[in-house]
Amino acid sequence: MSRHTSERRARTRKRRIGAEESDTRKALLDAALQLMMEEGYAAVTSRRVAARAGLKPQLVHYYFRTMDDLFVALVRRGAEQNLSRLSRVLASPEPLRALWRLGCDPAGATLTTEFSALANHRKAIRAELGARAEEFRRLQTRALSTVLMEYGIDPVAFPPDAVLVLVTAVSQILVMEEALGLTTGHAETRALVERYLARYEAGAPGEGEGSGDAGSLPRHGG
């Protein structure tokens, strides 16, 4: 590494960073999220983010030293939003149905795809995403265990962690395939899930909590 490169990195580390509670910082994160949803992670550049937020490009690096730092901030914000969303799901009178509908949210599936692709190229993003997703998976499993126990479902026959993986996998596959125009077998799959849900929760399909917003963390485990 050259002396100039070392000095440049040292200056970057020492550079003042804007406050996390700033409205400007929030606007930049919102803009980055919108670009990811509409055009994919490759569209998230400092200039594009600033333009979408209606701000000067240099403000991006005032609040985030690097673009990786911006993506990490998006992951962390999404994790906090997912925790809030999980609380609403558990408070629903039909938590299993709400969990299923949450997994079927197209916005969440889109972000999962984009963050997964980004994580393949950025170690910092992969580490942050994996840690947050693993933590969220543990919280989901613990909460689901309580729900299944209340419904009298045998945890040996239906391990909560396995049930959660199946719900997450099936719901996200349906959403991803439908985005490609592939729907063969989807109606039958949804009907099968509904029949199992109806054994424990009496609401009609489509009722309950579960419509996620575009700020959700890609749900590796939720």
PLY file of the C-alpha trace (Angstrom):
ply
format ascii 1.0
element vertex 222
property float x
property float y
property float z
element edge 221
property int vertex1
property int vertex2
end_header
0.00 0.00 0.00
1.42 3.44 -0.95
1.97 6.22 1.54
-0.61 8.38 -0.22
-3.23 5.63 0.00
-2.53 5.17 3.70
-2.81 8.89 4.33
-6.06 9.11 2.38
-7.60 6.26 4.39
-6.45 7.85 7.63
-8.15 11.13 6.65
-11.32 9.23 5.79
-11.37 7.55 9.22
-10.89 10.90 11.00
-13.47 12.79 8.95
-16.44 14.06 10.92
-19.64 12.10 10.40
-23.12 13.61 10.59
-25.50 12.76 13.43
-27.51 9.54 13.09
-30.75 11.25 14.13
-30.43 13.86 11.37
-33.38 14.29 8.99
-30.86 14.64 6.16
-29.33 11.27 6.96
-32.80 9.71 7.02
-33.59 11.28 3.64
-30.41 9.79 2.16
-31.26 6.34 3.50
-34.81 6.62 2.15
-33.44 7.62 -1.24
-30.98 4.72 -1.30
-33.74 2.29 -0.39
-35.99 3.60 -3.15
-33.22 3.18 -5.71
-32.57 -0.39 -4.56
-36.26 -1.24 -4.86
-36.66 0.36 -8.29
-33.34 -0.27 -10.04
-31.24 -2.61 -7.90
-28.26 -2.08 -5.62
-25.93 -1.14 -8.51
-27.93 2.06 -8.96
-27.09 3.18 -5.42
-24.21 5.61 -5.98
-23.48 8.76 -4.02
-24.60 10.95 -6.91
-27.81 9.02 -7.55
-28.70 8.92 -3.86
-28.09 12.66 -3.45
-30.10 13.48 -6.57
-33.03 11.35 -5.42
-32.96 13.05 -2.01
-32.61 16.50 -3.57
-29.29 17.11 -1.81
-25.68 17.84 -2.73
-23.53 14.74 -3.46
-20.92 15.64 -0.84
-23.54 15.26 1.89
-23.62 11.51 1.26
-20.05 11.19 2.46
-20.63 13.62 5.29
-23.08 11.14 6.79
-21.45 7.93 5.51
-17.68 7.52 5.12
-18.16 4.95 2.37
-21.06 3.50 0.39
-20.57 0.28 2.36
-21.32 2.29 5.50
-24.54 3.50 3.89
-25.58 -0.06 3.04
-24.75 -1.23 6.56
-26.92 1.58 7.92
-29.76 0.37 5.71
-29.37 -3.16 7.07
-29.41 -1.94 10.66
-32.43 0.28 10.12
-34.25 -2.58 8.43
-33.45 -4.87 11.37
-35.01 -2.41 13.79
-38.10 -2.13 11.61
-38.37 -5.91 11.40
-38.33 -6.17 15.19
-41.21 -3.71 15.36
-43.03 -5.63 12.64
-42.52 -8.91 14.50
-44.11 -7.40 17.61
-47.18 -6.45 15.57
-47.37 -9.94 14.09
-47.27 -11.54 17.54
-49.93 -9.14 18.79
-52.24 -10.17 15.96
-55.19 -12.43 16.90
-53.93 -14.75 14.15
-50.12 -14.74 14.45
-49.48 -17.71 12.15
-51.49 -16.19 9.34
-49.82 -12.82 9.95
-46.37 -14.44 9.78
-47.27 -16.11 6.48
-48.54 -12.87 4.97
-45.44 -11.04 6.12
-43.30 -13.57 4.28
-45.39 -13.05 1.14
-44.67 -9.31 1.03
-43.19 -8.53 -2.44
-41.16 -5.58 -1.13
-39.38 -7.82 1.36
-38.57 -10.37 -1.33
-37.14 -7.68 -3.60
-34.87 -6.40 -0.88
-33.80 -9.91 0.05
-32.68 -10.48 -3.54
-30.82 -7.18 -3.79
-29.06 -7.42 -0.43
-28.10 -11.04 -1.09
-26.56 -10.06 -4.42
-24.74 -7.14 -2.80
-23.46 -9.34 0.03
-21.81 -11.63 -2.52
-19.46 -8.77 -3.43
-19.08 -6.82 -0.18
-17.70 -8.57 2.91
-18.83 -5.84 5.28
-22.41 -6.12 4.03
-22.34 -9.91 4.21
-21.11 -9.90 7.80
-23.68 -7.33 8.94
-26.54 -8.95 7.06
-25.71 -12.41 8.36
-25.44 -11.27 11.97
-28.70 -9.33 11.91
-30.59 -12.09 10.11
-29.34 -14.76 12.52
-30.38 -12.66 15.50
-33.80 -12.06 14.00
-34.22 -15.76 13.21
-33.59 -16.64 16.85
-36.17 -14.11 18.02
-38.70 -15.41 15.50
-38.14 -19.00 16.54
-38.56 -18.16 20.21
-41.77 -16.28 19.51
-43.12 -18.98 17.20
-42.41 -21.61 19.86
-44.78 -19.79 22.20
-47.49 -19.55 19.55
-47.28 -23.23 18.62
-47.37 -24.24 22.28
-50.53 -22.16 22.82
-52.13 -23.92 19.85
-51.21 -27.32 21.25
-48.92 -28.17 18.33
-46.36 -30.86 19.16
-42.88 -29.23 19.03
-41.29 -32.62 18.37
-43.45 -33.33 15.32
-43.26 -29.69 14.20
-40.02 -28.09 15.44
-40.54 -24.30 15.54
-37.24 -23.53 13.80
-38.09 -25.95 10.96
-41.61 -24.50 10.63
-40.14 -21.02 10.40
-37.66 -22.00 7.69
-40.43 -23.66 5.67
-42.74 -20.65 5.96
-39.95 -18.27 4.98
-38.72 -20.39 2.08
-42.12 -21.17 0.57
-43.47 -17.63 0.85
-40.39 -16.03 -0.68
-40.18 -18.54 -3.51
-43.80 -17.80 -4.41
-43.13 -14.06 -4.50
-39.90 -14.38 -6.50
-41.44 -16.71 -9.06
-44.53 -14.54 -9.46
-42.26 -11.57 -10.19
-40.92 -13.62 -13.12
-44.41 -14.51 -14.30
-44.19 -18.12 -13.09
-47.36 -19.08 -11.24
-47.88 -22.78 -11.96
-48.75 -24.53 -8.70
-48.95 -21.30 -6.72
-52.72 -21.30 -6.17
-52.53 -24.89 -4.98
-49.65 -24.10 -2.63
-51.44 -21.11 -1.13
-54.59 -23.20 -0.70
-52.58 -25.93 1.05
-51.05 -23.43 3.44
-54.46 -21.92 4.07
-55.93 -25.31 4.96
-53.26 -25.82 7.61
-53.68 -22.30 8.95
-57.44 -22.77 9.16
-56.93 -25.65 11.59
-55.72 -23.19 14.19
-56.84 -19.75 13.07
-60.35 -19.18 11.78
-59.92 -15.92 9.84
-60.48 -15.68 6.12
-57.47 -15.62 3.80
-55.98 -12.16 3.52
-56.96 -10.98 7.01
-54.51 -9.98 9.69
-51.21 -8.17 10.04
-48.50 -8.76 7.53
-48.21 -6.12 4.87
-44.60 -5.05 5.19
-43.25 -1.69 4.03
-40.36 -1.04 1.71
-38.03 -0.38 4.61
-37.89 -3.94 5.72
-34.51 -5.80 6.11
-34.07 -8.56 3.53
-35.51 -11.51 5.56
-32.91 -14.20 5.78
-34.98 -15.82 8.44
-37.89 -13.51 8.26
0 1
1 2
2 3
3 4
4 5
5 6
6 7
7 8
8 9
9 10
10 11
11 12
12 13
13 14
14 15
15 16
16 17
17 18
18 19
19 20
20 21
21 22
22 23
23 24
24 25
25 26
26 27
27 28
28 29
29 30
30 31
31 32
32 33
33 34
34 35
35 36
36 37
37 38
38 39
39 40
40 41
41 42
42 43
43 44
44 45
45 46
46 47
47 48
48 49
49 50
50 51
51 52
52 53
53 54
54 55
55 56
56 57
57 58
58 59
59 60
60 61
61 62
62 63
63 64
64 65
65 66
66 67
67 68
68 69
69 70
70 71
71 72
72 73
73 74
74 75
75 76
76 77
77 78
78 79
79 80
80 81
81 82
82 83
83 84
84 85
85 86
86 87
87 88
88 89
89 90
90 91
91 92
92 93
93 94
94 95
95 96
96 97
97 98
98 99
99 100
100 101
101 102
102 103
103 104
104 105
105 106
106 107
107 108
108 109
109 110
110 111
111 112
112 113
113 114
114 115
115 116
116 117
117 118
118 119
119 120
120 121
121 122
122 123
123 124
124 125
125 126
126 127
127 128
128 129
129 130
130 131
131 132
132 133
133 134
134 135
135 136
136 137
137 138
138 139
139 140
140 141
141 142
142 143
143 144
144 145
145 146
146 147
147 148
148 149
149 150
150 151
151 152
152 153
153 154
154 155
155 156
156 157
157 158
158 159
159 160
160 161
161 162
162 163
163 164
164 165
165 166
166 167
167 168
168 169
169 170
170 171
171 172
172 173
173 174
174 175
175 176
176 177
177 178
178 179
179 180
180 181
181 182
182 183
183 184
184 185
185 186
186 187
187 188
188 189
189 190
190 191
191 192
192 193
193 194
194 195
195 196
196 197
197 198
198 199
199 200
200 201
201 202
202 203
203 204
204 205
205 206
206 207
207 208
208 209
209 210
210 211
211 212
212 213
213 214
214 215
215 216
216 217
217 218
218 219
219 220
220 221
